[in-house]
Amino acid sequence: MTQSTDLDAEDRKIVTLARSARARNGVPEGAAVRDETGRTYVAGTVALESLKLSALQTAVAMAVASGAASLEAAAVVSAAETPSGDDRAAVRDLGGPDTPVLLAGPDGVVRLRVTAG
C-alpha cells in the first residue's frame, strides 16, 4: 500500500480530484488523468442505457477530446482491487505502457500503483 502522503503533490491532486468526482456524482468510480502539459481531466462512471464507460475510460476520452497528446499519470478511486485491463489499455493507448496508474480506495488512500503496460 502507498500512503497518499508518499505521493508527490501532482499525484495527490489527481487522487483528490478522482475521489471528489466519485463522491459528488454518487458513482461507483471517480478518475482523473494528467496530460503532458499538466492539465487534468476528471470523470465519473458513465452508465447509460446505450453507453457504459468506466470513470478512467471517460477521463481518458475527455483528455483525447480536448487535444491531449499524451498522459503523465492516471488515478482511479474505486472499491475494486485492481484497475481493469480495459482501464489500463485506455491509459496505455494515450500515455504509453510506462504511464503510472494509481488505484485508491473510497477513503483516498492509494492501495496500488501499477503501470498501464
N, C-alpha and C positions, 0 to 999 in steps of 0.2 A: 504494500500500500504506500502511496506517495501522499504525504501530508500537503494540503494546499499551501502551507507556508513554505514548502520546499520548492515551489514553482516561482519562476520569475514573474514580474508584475504583469507582463502582457499575457502570459498563460493564465494567471489568476483572473485577469479581466474576462477572458473568453469563458472560463468556467462560471464565473459570476453571471455573465450575460445569459449563458445557457440555462442556468438554474432559474433565473428570473423569468425567462420565456416559458419555461415549464410551469412555474407557479402562476404566472399572470394569465396564461391561456388555459390552465387546467387540463393539460395534455400529458400523455404518458412520458414524453421525452421533450427536452429542450436541447438545442445545439447552437453552437457559434463557431464560425471559422474566421481566420485572419488571412487576408491576401498578402501578396508580395509588397504592397505599398503600406501595409498596416491597417487598412480598412477592415472593419468587422461586419459580418452578416449574421443575423440572429434569426432563428426559426423554431417553430414547434412542429409536432407531428401533424400531418395533414391526413385526415380520414374522411374523405368524401365518398359518396356512392361510386363516382366514376374515377376518382384519383386517390391513391394511397401512397404516401411518401413518409419515410421516417424523418425525424427532425434534422438529422445530419444530411440526408439527401436533399431536403428542402433548402438548408443553408448553403450547400454547395451549388444548387441550382440558382439561388439568389446571387451568389458571387459570379457565376458564369453570366447570368443575365445582365449583371452590372458591369461587365467587361473585365473582370479579374483574369489575369493571365496565369496565375499560379497561387498556391496556398502555402503559408508558413506553418500553420497549425490548425487543429480542429479539436473541439471539445463537445462531449455529449453528456447530459445528465439524465440518468435512467436507472431503473431498478434492475436492468439486465446485468449479467455477469461479465459480458464481453461485448465489444462493438460487433455488429453483424458483418458478415462478409460483404453484403451489398453496401453497407455504410463505408467500410474500408475501401471498397472498389471506387466509390464515388469520390472519396478524398484522393485516392491514388490517381484517378483519371485527370484531375486538375493539378494536384500538388506533387505527384510522383511518389514512388514507393517509400521514401525516407521521411515523408511528412508525419510528424507525431500526431497521434490521436489520443486524447485524454478521455477517460471514462470516469465520471464522478457519480456518486450516489445522490439521492434526493437531498441529502444533508450538505452537499457541496464538497465533500471530501473525495479527492481523486483516489480511486481504487486501482486503476490500471493505466499504464502508459504503454502504448504499442505504436508501431509504425503502420502506415497504410499498406505497405508492401505485403 
